[in-house]
Amino acid sequence: MRSNEIKDKALSLGATVIIDNAEGVISIDTYENHKAEIDGVAYELGLMAVDDAPAVSEDIDKPLFTDEAVIDEIQRSVNDDVPFWEKPDIEGEQLSLFGDPEPLTTSKPAPQKSKSEFSAGPVVDGVQVYEALYAEIERGTGFVDGKIRVQEFYEKMRSQPNHPTTQELADFLKKEYGTGGHSGDGKITLVDYNSKGLVFSFENGEKFRHSWFNVATAVESKLRSNTYLSPEQQAKWQAMKAERSPEENAEPYKVEIGDRFRNKATGVVSEVTVLTGALPYYTDDCTVKRRSGAFEIEENISYDKLLSSGLYEYIGRAEPEKEKSEPVKPEPVAEVTPETEKPDIPTIKNLSQLKKAIKPGMMFEITDHLRPECIGERRIVTGVSTVDFTSRKLDENGEPTGKDLHMEFDRAKNWTFDGGELTSRLDNGDMLMSFHFIDSLERTKEPERETITPEISDTDEAITDEISVPAPTPDKGDNFTITDDNLGDGGAKTKFRANVDAIRTLKALEAEKRPATAEEKETLSKYALRPFCKRVLCR
């Protein structure tokens, strides 16, 4: 039966079903969201809701149709001939067995955003609000000597590094201005001070508010340029300071060597090392050092950025370092033995590492130079700065001689770092200088002649003549074993340079009359005469 089908459907949806067989009525109590589904099943089965059943008229003589109903039906028939797309006022409808038809879609009004009480600016009612702000600052705080108190606060706080901050100045201005206001000028009808800031009211009913932080930013710019006080107020302020003791008049904080500042964004700590920039006349900058990974970087930074930008905070002072003494002249090297511990030579792969590694007292040997007479010189570094280093020539006894020569890091734009060989060239490709660091002068003493006095014989005859016997010949050491698997590789230029290095090393050994060290043996082993050498020499 059809009633059983709709009953089963209602029960499957969790509804309560009551069947009255006498009246032929099924009562279903279900959720609102299941109503449409049950109505659809009832429609398919041809069932009708009780509320929709037509009532039986008791007046049998009453006409079935009234004139109005007939006119409405005729009009509806006429409208049926109009396509639906020409009826924009007709909404789609969902038929229901219960109650009135419901619209398929209902449009909800979009929520309206609350309109701000204040205008966006910067021009309101024809007035530039920031120009009006500076004019209001010139007017003062509304109290006697208010601007002088602001100036005093600023100077007193500047006796501490990184103070006052903009927020500290904003808090002070908020208290100094207080709550109140005054009538405005021109199109500004009222100027109001409150806890939020400074508010301008205009003739057209609009308002604009400057926060106290914005007011402090504008005031700070005038304080830093020393234009906040008028000439009359400035004279009064100086007279007030003259009446005070020197201790009461705070002086701006001055950065000192050892001061440390932390970058608020990155957390990196920078320590002041020099009170000028790269050159002595850069007085607006100071030199700081900071760590970057495994390296220590030196850079210039302005005092204004350290103290007034708000990017850095003062965190204290490092313990003072001992003053650096003048470069100490190296003592002449008397003898180099395998047991002697040699200083480490830094591994340098780029110009930045060279600037960090080079120190006063380091020695290097020039292998190629713009001036040929400098080739073969051994020099000692006498000074290092962020832009260059100075060196002085060493004589055959290891003593510095002559004048200091400057080598600017950036003079040669083209640097190459081949193992321990550092080469700098000019923009046109010409050689400027090629050099490598050395451990020491690697010299030994000249072999001394021993004086032997013979023993007195048993006879009364004494031998008084001294016999000179040459000292033993220095040990030449063990045989050298070649361990370089790439020996002989490279082009003609590489092999030619290796031969030149070998010849120079041999000449130095012969002049110094000493055996070769392990490093020099490695250099000598790279010498080889090949047909390419003949071609190069012929050219």
PyMOL commands that set and color helices and strands:
alter all, ss='L'
color gray80, all
select helices_A, chain A and resi 2-12+32-45+50-52+67-80+84-86+129-139+146-157+166-177+212-224+231-242+303-308+351-357+372-374+492-512+518-525+531-538
alter helices_A, ss='H'
color red, helices_A
select strands_A, chain A and resi 16-20+25-29+93-94+102-103+123-124+127-128+180-183+188-193+197-202+207-211+259-263+269-274+285-292+295-302+312-317+363-369+378-384+388-394+400-408+414-418+421-425+431-438+450-452+467-469
alter strands_A, ss='S'
color yellow, strands_A
deselect
rebuild
show_as cartoon
